[in-house]
Amino acid sequence: MWVALAMLVVIGIALWQRVPGMIASALDKKIAGIREHIEAAENLRKEAEALKADYQKKAKAAAKDAEAMKAAAAEEAKQIVAKAKADASALIARRTKTAEEKIAAAERAAVADVRTRAASVAAAAAAQLIAKSHDGKADKSLIDQTISSLN
């Protein structure tokens, strides 16, 4: 019984000193602190989601830019290859033309050389024929005829 009475006295003193109110206000403060932490965590989560969305947009834009750069590079490579082919074709045409011109010049030189030699051989043959068939008397009569035709 003394225990029950002591317990009632302790409970009475606790009520008289307003211990339940202090406990309730301490719990209310604790609840308010927890709510502040929850609100701060929610704000941080929202900021993190916003950052995540921003970085996702940036990643998509970067991927799109990379794809555009890749397409531009492929197009530029095609143009470079086409230009190289055209340049090579033009170079081949120029070299072919130059070679044909050199061949034609060599042919003309060979023909001129043959003509020169033929003329030299013909002149030498004519000189030998004239020397054999004409003597001094025939030359004198030819010279006299030429002189008389000049007068």
WOSUL-V772742 format. One record per residue. N is the residue number from 1. PSI is psi in whole degrees, 0 to 359 (none if undefined). BURIAL is I if it has 24 or more other C-alpha atoms within 12 Angstrom, else O. D_CENTER is the distance of its C-alpha to the mean C-alpha in whole Angstrom. Layout:
n = [N;N]
psi = [PSI;PSI]
burial = [BURIAL;BURIAL]
d_center = [D_CENTER;D_CENTER]
This chain:
n = [1;2;3;4;5;6;7;8;9;10;11;12;13;14;15;16;17;18;19;20;21;22;23;24;25;26;27;28;29;30;31;32;33;34;35;36;37;38;39;40;41;42;43;44;45;46;47;48;49;50;51;52;53;54;55;56;57;58;59;60;61;62;63;64;65;66;67;68;69;70;71;72;73;74;75;76;77;78;79;80;81;82;83;84;85;86;87;88;89;90;91;92;93;94;95;96;97;98;99;100;101;102;103;104;105;106;107;108;109;110;111;112;113;114;115;116;117;118;119;120;121;122;123;124;125;126;127;128;129;130;131;132;133;134;135;136;137;138;139;140;141;142;143;144;145;146;147;148;149;150;151]
psi = [319;328;317;320;319;323;320;323;316;317;321;315;321;320;322;325;3;44;319;324;321;319;317;318;324;319;321;319;319;317;317;319;318;318;319;318;320;316;318;319;319;317;317;321;317;317;318;319;320;316;319;315;320;315;327;318;315;320;318;318;319;320;319;317;319;320;319;318;320;316;318;319;321;317;317;321;320;318;319;317;317;318;320;320;317;317;319;318;317;319;317;318;316;316;322;315;316;316;318;321;319;319;316;319;320;321;315;319;319;318;317;319;316;317;317;315;320;318;319;315;319;319;319;318;319;320;319;320;317;319;323;318;339;142;193;323;317;323;320;317;323;319;317;318;318;317;317;328;337;331;none]
burial = [O;O;O;O;O;O;O;O;O;O;O;O;O;O;O;O;O;O;O;O;O;O;O;O;O;O;O;O;O;O;O;O;O;O;O;O;O;O;O;O;O;O;O;O;O;O;O;O;O;O;O;O;O;O;O;O;O;O;O;O;O;O;O;O;O;O;O;O;O;O;O;O;O;O;O;O;O;O;O;O;O;O;O;O;O;O;O;O;O;O;O;O;O;O;O;O;O;O;O;O;O;O;O;O;O;O;O;O;O;O;O;O;O;O;O;O;O;O;O;O;O;O;O;O;O;O;O;O;O;O;O;O;O;O;O;O;O;O;O;O;O;O;O;O;O;O;O;O;O;O;O]
d_center = [100;100;96;96;98;95;92;94;94;91;89;92;90;87;87;89;87;84;82;81;79;78;76;75;74;72;70;69;68;66;65;63;61;60;59;57;55;55;54;51;50;49;48;45;45;44;41;40;39;38;35;34;34;32;30;29;28;26;24;24;22;20;19;19;16;14;15;14;10;10;11;9;5;8;9;5;5;9;9;8;10;13;13;13;16;17;17;19;21;22;23;25;27;27;28;31;32;33;34;37;38;39;40;42;43;44;46;48;49;50;52;53;55;56;58;59;61;62;64;65;66;68;69;71;72;74;75;77;78;80;81;83;84;85;87;89;91;88;86;89;90;86;86;89;88;84;86;89;86;84;87]
